[in-house]
Every structure is written in C-alpha cells, then in structure tokens.
Amino acid sequence: MAIWIGEDAKLLIQGITGSQGSFHGEKMIEYGTDVVGGVTPGKGGQTIELAGETIAVYNTMVEAIEATDADASVIYVPPRFAAAAIMEAADAFDRLKGEGVVVCITEGIPTLDMVKAVAFVDERSGIRLIGPNCPGIITPGENGGSKIGIMPGHIHAKGRIGVISKSGTLTYEAVAQTMSISEGQSTCIGIGGDPVNGTGFIDCLEAFEADPQTVAVVLIGEIGGTAEEDAAAWAADNMNKPIVGFVAGSSAPPGKRMGHAGAIISGGKGTAAEKFAAFEAAGIHIARDPSEIGEVLRQALTEAGLL
Amino acid sequence: MSKSATTGGRIVERRRASGRAVIMNIHEYQGKQLFAKAGVKVLAGVHCRSVEQALAAYDSLGSKVVAVKSQIHAGGRGKGTLYDVESGEIVMEGGVKIAFSREDVKTYAANILGRRLVTKQTGSEGKIVSNLYVESGCDIAHEYYLALLVDREAKSVLIMASTEGGMDIEEVAETTPEAIHKVWVKPDSGLLDSQKTELGTALGLSGTSLESFVGMIGSLYDVFVDNDCSMVEINPLVRDAAGEMVALDAKVGFDDNASFRHPEWAGMRDLSEEEPTEIRAKAAGLSYVKLDGEIGCLVNGAGLAMATMDVIQLYGGEPANFLDIGGGADEATIREAFKIILEDPNVKGILVNIFGGIQRCDIVANAVLETSAAIGLDVPLVIRLSGTNFEEGRAIVDASNLDCHSVETLAEGAKAIVELIGGEA
C-alpha cells in the first residue's frame, strides 16, 4: 500500500527541460518511476530523451494531466517561479481529477510566496503539497518503485518502516539505519526545512497509522518551531504503531540559524531538549545519536512483538 | 574538474547550500525611512557617521531634547554598554541617550562612535558602532509593543501587540501572556478593517488614538508585504501627548530569498554588520556558522550538519562550526570550505561527514585530501563517507599517506576525532 504515492504512480515533471528537471528526471526513470510527461511553458509539443525514454513536453499542467491522467507532479523550477508552479499544479489537479500530489523540491522560495501558495492548496482538499526545499517522497517497490525527488534511490528497499524528516541527507542517514537492521521502507517523506511548507509531521503520522504496510515510523525533526511537540502530542493520543524519534540541533546555540530558514532557536523556544522531552512524554523511542536509530528501532519492534 | 560536476553525461547545476535562506537586517534609521514612505508616523531624525554630523543634525532638527541612538543590528541597545576598542574599558552605560543640550549631543556621539557596544543580543564580542541616529524628542503618553512576523504553525502573517511597551516581550509572553493580543492575516483577503479595530481596541485605544492606530497598522502591513519582510518589530510604539501613534523604534528584517525582486536592498546592506567569514562562505555557495569549539566539521546538508555537531558533543567534544556544503558541491567549493574551517585558530581536528545523494563521495575525498596536502594539514582528520560512490571515496582515503582516518558511521567518526584531539571519548 504505502502512503500517497503508489509504486506505479504516474508522474509529471514541472521544469523538465531545465538542468535540474532533466538530470533528476533521468535518475527517477532509472529508478523505475513512471514519468509520463513534463511541463515547460513555451516548449509544448517538443519531446525530451531521458534515460532512453522519449517524454512529451506540455505547455501547461492542464494539458499535461488531460493527456496523461497523471497522479502527481514534481517541481524543479527556479525559486521565483516555484509558488506559481505549485498553484498551477494544485489548480489543474483539482479541476481535472479532484486530487493529486504536488512535490516541490525547489529551495529558496520567498516565505510570503509560500504563505500564498499553501493557502491556495489548503482550499483544495484533494491536493497534497510536499515541500518545498525537500528531498521529495519515495515508495520503494519490489523492482524499482516510485522515487519523486532527489534522494539516492539505491539506498532504499521496500519494507514496513515509514520515514518522515525535515532534512535531506539526514533522511538518507535514517533510511540507512533501517537497512542496517534489515528493515526496508514503506514510504519516506522529506517535508522540508522551510518555515512555511505543505504537508506536516501529523499528516504523515496519520497516514502511516492507517497504512497496513507500515508497522513503525522513524521521525526526524530539527530545532525551531513547535512541529515536533505538536506531532508528539498528536501521536500520544492517536498512534498505536511505535515511533522512533531524533531531533537535530542539540548543540546549536540560540539565535544562530543552522542552515534551514526554520532551524533557529529564538526566545528560548524550539530547542532540541524540549523536543526530545516531548517525544519521551509521548512514548516515542528516542535516539540521541542518529547512528543508533537502527538499534532503537530494533528494540521498538521487539517490544511491539514485531520481531 | 571545472565549476560543474558531470554525472551520467549531463551537467549538474550546483545546488545552493541550504543556508541561503536567511534574514537580511537593516538599521533603525533605514526601517524608519520605509515607515515614513508608507505613511507610518515617525519622528524627524538624521543618520550620522561623525560627531560633526551629529551636531549639525541637532542644529537642523530644532528640537531642544533629542535622542542619540547607536545603530547596530541587534536589540537591547538602550541597556547595552560601550567599551573602548583598544583598552577594553567601559566608556558609557547605555547605547541610546537622551540629550538635553548641544554639549550632551557632542559627548554622547563621541562616546558611541567607534566604540564596541555589547548588548544581551550581541554576545560578549559586541559590535563596533559606526552609525548614529539623532532624533527629535517626543512627549510620550504611553508605550506599546507591536510586531509583525510569519507564524510558521499558522502559515500566515501574525500581528502581535501589547500594552507593555518598552519591556522585553519574551518576558511579557512568559509572565502575562494574556497581555499580548494577536491577529492572523489571510493572504487573499489581507488585513481586515475589523482586525485593525479589534487590535486597537484590545490595546485600550479610542477616539483619535484608535483612528491613528488603524491607519498605522494598515500601512505597516503594506510595508511588511511590499518589502518581503521576515519581521517588523516596534518596541516601543508610543501614543504621544496629542493622541497620535508614533513608531519610536524600528527593527526590520527582510527575507533574503526574495532579494531577486528587491534590487534596492543592495544599497541598504551593511556588510560591516555581518561576519566576514560567513559572507565569504555564502559567496562560495556554503552555509557556515562559526561556533566556539575545537572540532571543525564539513558536512553535506543542514540537518546532517547539525546532527554531526550534536554527536561530537554527545561524545565529549565541542564543534568549531556548522558547515553545510549543499548538494553536488564541486572540488573548488570543497577546497574553499576546508580553508574556511582551518582559518579558525581554535580548530584542533576535523570531521568530514558526507552522505552522498547528489554529492559523490569520491569528489569530496579528492578535494579534501588535495587541500590537506597543499596546505600541509597539521591537525587530525577523520572522514566518514556513505552513499553515492562511497567505495571509491574510501579507497582514495585509504590510499593516501596523509594522517587521515576513514570510518563507516557518524558515531565512529565523532568518537575517533574526539579521541585524536585528546578529548574524553
């Protein structure tokens, strides 16, 4: 089953003729993702060769969805055009299908553009936005699967662990940790580290709780905001499946922004200590060192009678 | 290898380090210029860079009483302390002074300019003051607090106001949260007239003052949106004797991600307020933050970079920096990153931690070892490579005759570097 993205999801690439879109388009096709088309305004009617496949290019998302009946789109357009691309995709999926998943990889989108785009997406209940500034979402399959984003496909394998993270490479670290105890993943989602984004931790937890393929979840947070505390409180009341949690930024001093726009401790709020405490209070199994996520997950699975 | 890495026959554009998303702060006097242009009432004032200019400003303002205000990118100026840069001795308490005469202006300007101002927000190193703002006096009836910011949880612009102006707002939030009034603005409908009145009424305003507040808050919301602000804070916002609302302070930060549509920001940037190494790192596509420890870190990805610092600390060491090289960094970028780490005299050892996705481990290994050899690296180096091309990368490290150690996991890497510099692990 997995969540939101099936192994055979049909994908469109917005910005397919750009360097990022074409490079990652190839990687996604090589992994086994069913890329059914792409959108670049002004290049409709052309085709592009990616990993030995000929992919049609459309001018608009409406044209592309009408022609391909796509389930999802991934956005690799530059920051100044990204919010418009998100809204175009949300509008087209909503009008033509009533549902769709929009994954935005682009980093560096103005925050007020995202405030607008997220409000636009939220008015369309069938549309899910993942990101921006994220590695994307991947549902590994028996042979290939669906990789939507920029993560290295080869480190994943199909399995029963759900992975959620604000970070990119730290997500890969978490995936490698599940593999170190011979567990694969149902779906892995990078929700992104920007202050304003689409899908949050709680959306992911709710979907994993309902997903029969998933038996446990690894959740990777970072300093700043209160999303981790909110997720922990929600999980305490609503999750039966075990969760393993890690929070990056224990060593970060207050007032210093650690890379991600959202990763900053301000006014004494959003510290890793508070987030770890919220995890523990909610019965989440915590790893203080990401190299121990595998071992903590093994214990959690054993306790739950899953090993 | 040139500026771009070639993979699978295609040119890969370098992804920027995640650290590009930052706030660009401006000075109070610049914030007030934005306010005045938008119709928010501010007092007459003059930006000065010398004692002579400050005296000329006093003469031109025609106000017997003026405020002489240090301009730095940090709060708490009024309660800060000014130190002599050479001797380190205290010159004056308070970076914002009320002058009652021309002589006062001369004394205060001389005590402030060129001195090191330390406030609770600057850290102990403080900031050298090279800009002053001389502002007309004001007859204050009451002080309020007002701020506009993006609320990440509500995903919208939040306006906060309190009758407890001039106070530390975090303290107010802690002790009397009910004294802080909030409204959230929907992006499509904008700030509603009813919300403006609601907020003003919550502050106890009526008549002329409420009218003045309603007009001002509408203009401020426009300032926030039109200028892609991350934050606008006015502490204090005052009601003057005539009942008008006046912005006595202005703390304004822009969302750097929006700089492409604000060419005017280039002229407002005060680079002397920014850490020189951080500016250089940013120009190279790196995200670097200097810290106080001894172990330098070079990592790909912001989350993993933070986790690397955490694990170093967990095993008894202290990180010297946060450094995210971004995705798909080329050899030149990695060389620059390595040099920046080593320029910090506190660095006694280096931990390289790469989980290759777009980033190829062999490229990192080559760049790190070449740079180490070229500069005659004399501190221990531990390298952890995982992900794309990690076998090739580890082979390069193993074949090197430099003093470097290859490890498989982050924990092993942290323990190894802490031990090598004589720590506890």
HADDOCK unambig.tbl for C-alpha pairs under 7 A between the chains (distance, minus, plus):
assign (segid A and resid 19 and name CA) (segid B and resid 12 and name CA) 6.49 0.50 0.50
assign (segid A and resid 19 and name CA) (segid B and resid 13 and name CA) 6.55 0.50 0.50
assign (segid A and resid 20 and name CA) (segid B and resid 12 and name CA) 6.94 0.50 0.50
assign (segid A and resid 20 and name CA) (segid B and resid 13 and name CA) 6.90 0.50 0.50
assign (segid A and resid 23 and name CA) (segid B and resid 10 and name CA) 6.70 0.50 0.50
assign (segid A and resid 23 and name CA) (segid B and resid 12 and name CA) 6.87 0.50 0.50
assign (segid A and resid 108 and name CA) (segid B and resid 21 and name CA) 6.02 0.50 0.50
assign (segid A and resid 108 and name CA) (segid B and resid 257 and name CA) 5.26 0.50 0.50
assign (segid A and resid 109 and name CA) (segid B and resid 257 and name CA) 5.92 0.50 0.50
assign (segid A and resid 110 and name CA) (segid B and resid 255 and name CA) 6.71 0.50 0.50
assign (segid A and resid 110 and name CA) (segid B and resid 257 and name CA) 4.85 0.50 0.50
assign (segid A and resid 110 and name CA) (segid B and resid 258 and name CA) 4.96 0.50 0.50
assign (segid A and resid 112 and name CA) (segid B and resid 228 and name CA) 6.75 0.50 0.50
assign (segid A and resid 115 and name CA) (segid B and resid 155 and name CA) 5.81 0.50 0.50
assign (segid A and resid 115 and name CA) (segid B and resid 156 and name CA) 5.74 0.50 0.50
assign (segid A and resid 115 and name CA) (segid B and resid 187 and name CA) 6.94 0.50 0.50
assign (segid A and resid 116 and name CA) (segid B and resid 187 and name CA) 5.80 0.50 0.50
assign (segid A and resid 151 and name CA) (segid B and resid 357 and name CA) 5.86 0.50 0.50
assign (segid A and resid 152 and name CA) (segid B and resid 357 and name CA) 4.77 0.50 0.50
assign (segid A and resid 167 and name CA) (segid B and resid 303 and name CA) 5.03 0.50 0.50
assign (segid A and resid 168 and name CA) (segid B and resid 301 and name CA) 6.39 0.50 0.50
assign (segid A and resid 168 and name CA) (segid B and resid 303 and name CA) 6.99 0.50 0.50
assign (segid A and resid 169 and name CA) (segid B and resid 301 and name CA) 5.55 0.50 0.50
assign (segid A and resid 169 and name CA) (segid B and resid 303 and name CA) 7.00 0.50 0.50
assign (segid A and resid 169 and name CA) (segid B and resid 304 and name CA) 5.93 0.50 0.50
assign (segid A and resid 169 and name CA) (segid B and resid 355 and name CA) 6.10 0.50 0.50
assign (segid A and resid 170 and name CA) (segid B and resid 303 and name CA) 5.69 0.50 0.50
assign (segid A and resid 170 and name CA) (segid B and resid 304 and name CA) 4.79 0.50 0.50
assign (segid A and resid 195 and name CA) (segid B and resid 152 and name CA) 5.19 0.50 0.50
assign (segid A and resid 196 and name CA) (segid B and resid 152 and name CA) 5.33 0.50 0.50
assign (segid A and resid 196 and name CA) (segid B and resid 155 and name CA) 5.64 0.50 0.50
assign (segid A and resid 248 and name CA) (segid B and resid 303 and name CA) 6.17 0.50 0.50
assign (segid A and resid 248 and name CA) (segid B and resid 306 and name CA) 5.59 0.50 0.50
assign (segid A and resid 248 and name CA) (segid B and resid 307 and name CA) 4.89 0.50 0.50
assign (segid A and resid 249 and name CA) (segid B and resid 306 and name CA) 5.06 0.50 0.50
assign (segid A and resid 249 and name CA) (segid B and resid 307 and name CA) 6.22 0.50 0.50
assign (segid A and resid 249 and name CA) (segid B and resid 310 and name CA) 6.29 0.50 0.50
assign (segid A and resid 250 and name CA) (segid B and resid 310 and name CA) 5.49 0.50 0.50
assign (segid A and resid 251 and name CA) (segid B and resid 309 and name CA) 6.17 0.50 0.50
assign (segid A and resid 251 and name CA) (segid B and resid 310 and name CA) 4.99 0.50 0.50
assign (segid A and resid 251 and name CA) (segid B and resid 313 and name CA) 6.79 0.50 0.50
assign (segid A and resid 258 and name CA) (segid B and resid 302 and name CA) 6.71 0.50 0.50
assign (segid A and resid 259 and name CA) (segid B and resid 18 and name CA) 5.29 0.50 0.50
assign (segid A and resid 259 and name CA) (segid B and resid 19 and name CA) 3.74 0.50 0.50
assign (segid A and resid 259 and name CA) (segid B and resid 287 and name CA) 6.14 0.50 0.50
assign (segid A and resid 259 and name CA) (segid B and resid 302 and name CA) 5.13 0.50 0.50
assign (segid A and resid 260 and name CA) (segid B and resid 18 and name CA) 5.73 0.50 0.50
assign (segid A and resid 260 and name CA) (segid B and resid 19 and name CA) 5.78 0.50 0.50
assign (segid A and resid 260 and name CA) (segid B and resid 21 and name CA) 6.67 0.50 0.50
assign (segid A and resid 260 and name CA) (segid B and resid 302 and name CA) 6.26 0.50 0.50
assign (segid A and resid 261 and name CA) (segid B and resid 21 and name CA) 5.09 0.50 0.50
assign (segid A and resid 261 and name CA) (segid B and resid 22 and name CA) 6.01 0.50 0.50
assign (segid A and resid 267 and name CA) (segid B and resid 170 and name CA) 6.29 0.50 0.50
assign (segid A and resid 289 and name CA) (segid B and resid 311 and name CA) 5.93 0.50 0.50
assign (segid A and resid 291 and name CA) (segid B and resid 409 and name CA) 6.64 0.50 0.50
assign (segid A and resid 291 and name CA) (segid B and resid 410 and name CA) 6.25 0.50 0.50
assign (segid A and resid 291 and name CA) (segid B and resid 411 and name CA) 5.91 0.50 0.50
